[in-house]
């Protein structure tokens, strides 16, 4: 595992990701512009540094991606329902997260689908997790990559967003390790986000 500390590409990618995400969350008025640019850069970095993996057929990644996206949304819906039922003091954070980071204009949805969702999966699963898997076992790689994925969301100022990213990261990390298909995980992420922001948002 100590060899990962000497992986210049890995360390450099994490440094760049943290730097870009720090600036992404600083100003709500330009959030979508900076977020889109940041993910475009991370996509380019990932593709240059690591081969994009896809070992699933078209039918497999569409079917498994869609089903897993609905399943993950269901897990989040149960969590939100429990918070609501117990009247826990987290509901205001959910409302604030939707108010600050939800897509609201047509171009937001376009970049979400074409840049942000693919970019997050290509970088965090296809680059970060894949390189970790070269130095550690699968379980440890999934957990560590999920922690790293969650860590950049702390710049938002909302711990709940970081926690949600950690849970989603574990799910998508396991899915990638199982099927070794970035397109599959992208479809899963896309379906999840469509439910979260369009079909059945939590507000």
ZATIVO-446473 format. One line per 5 residues: number of its first residue (from 1); their letters; for each residue x negated, y, z negated of C-alpha. Coordinates in steps of 0.25 Angstrom, whole numbers, plus 5000, padded with zeros to 4 digits. Layout:
ZATIVO-446473
NUM) a) X:Y:Z ~ ...
This chain:
ZATIVO-446473
1) xxxxx) 5000:5000:5000 ~ 4988:5009:4997 ~ 4985:5009:5012 ~ 4997:5018:5015 ~ 4990:5030:5008
6) xxxxx) 4980:5029:5019 ~ 4990:5029:5030 ~ 4988:5043:5035 ~ 5000:5042:5045 ~ 5009:5038:5033
11) xxxxx) 5004:5049:5024 ~ 5004:5059:5034 ~ 5018:5056:5039 ~ 5023:5057:5024 ~ 5016:5070:5022
16) xxxxx) 5023:5076:5035 ~ 5036:5070:5031 ~ 5036:5077:5017 ~ 5031:5090:5023 ~ 5042:5090:5034
21) xxxxx) 5053:5086:5024 ~ 5049:5096:5014 ~ 5051:5107:5024 ~ 5064:5101:5029 ~ 5071:5102:5016
26) xxxxx) 5067:5116:5013 ~ 5077:5124:5021 ~ 5091:5120:5023 ~ 5093:5129:5035 ~ 5082:5122:5043
31) xxxxx) 5083:5108:5037 ~ 5088:5102:5050 ~ 5078:5108:5059 ~ 5066:5105:5050 ~ 5071:5091:5047
36) xxxxx) 5073:5088:5062 ~ 5059:5093:5065 ~ 5053:5085:5053 ~ 5059:5072:5058 ~ 5055:5074:5072
41) xxxxx) 5040:5076:5067 ~ 5041:5063:5058 ~ 5047:5055:5070 ~ 5035:5059:5079 ~ 5025:5056:5067
46) xxxxx) 5031:5043:5065 ~ 5032:5038:5079 ~ 5017:5043:5081 ~ 5012:5036:5069 ~ 5021:5023:5068
51) xxxxx) 5029:5015:5079 ~ 5044:5015:5077 ~ 5049:5001:5074 ~ 5061:4995:5080 ~ 5063:4980:5079
56) xxxxx) 5078:4980:5080 ~ 5086:4978:5092 ~ 5096:4990:5096 ~ 5108:4982:5091 ~ 5101:4979:5078
61) xxxxx) 5097:4993:5075 ~ 5110:4999:5078 ~ 5118:4989:5070 ~ 5109:4988:5058 ~ 5107:5003:5059
66) xxxxx) 5122:5006:5059 ~ 5126:4996:5048 ~ 5114:5000:5039 ~ 5117:5015:5040 ~ 5132:5012:5036
71) xxxxx) 5127:5004:5025 ~ 5117:5014:5019 ~ 5128:5025:5020 ~ 5137:5015:5012 ~ 5126:5014:5001
76) xxxxx) 5125:5030:5001 ~ 5141:5031:5001 ~ 5141:5021:4989 ~ 5131:5029:4981 ~ 5138:5042:4984
81) xxxxx) 5151:5036:4980 ~ 5145:5032:4967 ~ 5139:5046:4964 ~ 5153:5052:4967 ~ 5160:5041:4958
86) xxxxx) 5151:5043:4946 ~ 5151:5058:4949 ~ 5136:5059:4948 ~ 5129:5072:4949 ~ 5124:5069:4963
91) xxxxx) 5136:5073:4972 ~ 5131:5088:4973 ~ 5118:5083:4979 ~ 5125:5075:4990 ~ 5134:5088:4993
96) xxxxx) 5121:5096:4993 ~ 5114:5086:5002 ~ 5125:5086:5012 ~ 5126:5101:5012 ~ 5111:5103:5014
101) xxxxx) 5106:5092:5023 ~ 5118:5087:5031 ~ 5119:5089:5046 ~ 5129:5100:5050 ~ 5126:5104:5064
106) xxxxx) 5126:5095:5077 ~ 5111:5096:5079 ~ 5109:5091:5064 ~ 5116:5078:5068 ~ 5108:5077:5081
111) xxxxx) 5094:5079:5074 ~ 5099:5070:5063 ~ 5102:5058:5073 ~ 5091:5061:5082 ~ 5079:5065:5074
116) xxxxx) 5081:5065:5059 ~ 5087:5051:5057 ~ 5077:5044:5067 ~ 5066:5052:5061 ~ 5068:5048:5047
121) xxxxx) 5068:5034:5050 ~ 5056:5034:5060 ~ 5048:5041:5049 ~ 5052:5035:5036 ~ 5055:5021:5040
126) xxxxx) 5047:5020:5053 ~ 5035:5027:5049 ~ 5034:5028:5034 ~ 5040:5015:5030 ~ 5034:5007:5041
131) xxxxx) 5020:5012:5037 ~ 5023:5009:5023 ~ 5026:4995:5027 ~ 5012:4993:5032 ~ 5007:4995:5018
136) xxxxx) 5018:4989:5009 ~ 5029:4979:5009 ~ 5042:4982:5015 ~ 5050:4985:5001 ~ 5039:4995:4996
141) xxxxx) 5038:5002:5010 ~ 5053:5004:5010 ~ 5053:5010:4996 ~ 5041:5019:4998 ~ 5046:5024:5012
146) xxxxx) 5060:5027:5005 ~ 5054:5034:4994 ~ 5045:5042:5004 ~ 5058:5045:5013 ~ 5065:5050:5000
151) xxxxx) 5054:5059:4996 ~ 5055:5068:5007 ~ 5070:5070:5004 ~ 5066:5076:4990 ~ 5062:5089:4997
156) xxxxx) 5077:5091:4999 ~ 5079:5094:4985 ~ 5089:5083:4983 ~ 5085:5070:4976 ~ 5097:5063:4981
161) xxxxx) 5093:5065:4995 ~ 5079:5059:4992 ~ 5086:5047:4985 ~ 5096:5045:4997 ~ 5084:5045:5006
166) xxxxx) 5077:5034:4997 ~ 5089:5025:4997 ~ 5091:5027:5013 ~ 5076:5025:5014 ~ 5076:5012:5007
171) xxxxx) 5088:5007:5016 ~ 5082:5012:5029 ~ 5068:5007:5025 ~ 5074:4993:5022 ~ 5081:4993:5035
176) xxxxx) 5069:4997:5043 ~ 5060:4986:5036 ~ 5071:4976:5039 ~ 5073:4979:5054 ~ 5061:4987:5057
181) xxxxx) 5069:4996:5066 ~ 5069:5011:5065 ~ 5080:5013:5075 ~ 5089:5004:5066 ~ 5085:5013:5054
186) xxxxx) 5088:5025:5062 ~ 5102:5020:5065 ~ 5105:5017:5051 ~ 5100:5031:5046 ~ 5109:5037:5057
191) xxxxx) 5121:5030:5053 ~ 5119:5033:5038 ~ 5117:5048:5042 ~ 5130:5048:5050 ~ 5138:5043:5039
196) xxxxx) 5131:5052:5029 ~ 5133:5065:5037 ~ 5144:5062:5047 ~ 5154:5050:5044 ~ 5155:5049:5029
201) xxx) 5146:5060:5022 ~ 5147:5061:5007 ~ 5154:5074:5006
